[in-house]
């Protein structure tokens, strides 16, 4: 029932935002769907130790870059229909505009986003009931174009997590990262990146330093496939999560996957 309610709320917000910004710019949409061998949180917590399907639908107002995204994670095993979900709302360009005024001398890009996760009761987390998590994030970054074929992005971000149904209360995560995007040939791209940071043990865990390194190949389909050049295959994708020094509730682990992204 809660998942259905969240879905309805997201759809209503999408309609209201669309109507309020009508005539001020076009809308674009992105759909991405991935299959992964396990579900690891961005900061290395093992949420579900089995194959999952993860799909996101994102609506973006092109002239302002305000976006609304609905994201779904489902167990590919016997409990496929018992899905976790996350509904996120972002305000990218609004924050870019404000942060651009504050940090104009450095030319930084800013992103402010908020999200809600219903993690359910599945997975490896030490909790007897459903985990409802409210998330806010501030990210500042700078992209350097090395040449027409490659770019490097450096960024820092601060995140706050609030467990809505737990006495754990609020928690913070601080992170530095970089990504390197390289066009190997027409339609073929390679991405390599990673981050390192500190979290204070906000999800029933221990505080500590952790990070990840990831790499993926992206294959843009030619128009002859009928989807146009807006369809990209992401295969393979590999991410290594680690904690250093060792944190009691986090283990070094690999996660693998692949999927597709469609823009229209």
Secondary structure, 3 states (H helix, E strand, C coil): CHHHHHHHHHHHHHHHHHHHCCCCCCEEEEEEEEEECCEECCCCCEEECCCEEEEEEEEEECCCCEEEEEEEEEECCCCCCCCEEEEEEEEHHHHHHHHHHHCCCCCCEEEEEEEEEECCCCCCCCCCCCCEEEEEEEEEEEEEEEECCEEEEEEEEEEEEEECCCCCCEEEEEEEEEEEEEEEECCEEEEEEEEEEEECCCCCCCCEEEEEEEEEEEEECCHHHCCHHHEEEEEEEEEEEEECCCCCCCCCEEEEEEEEEEEC
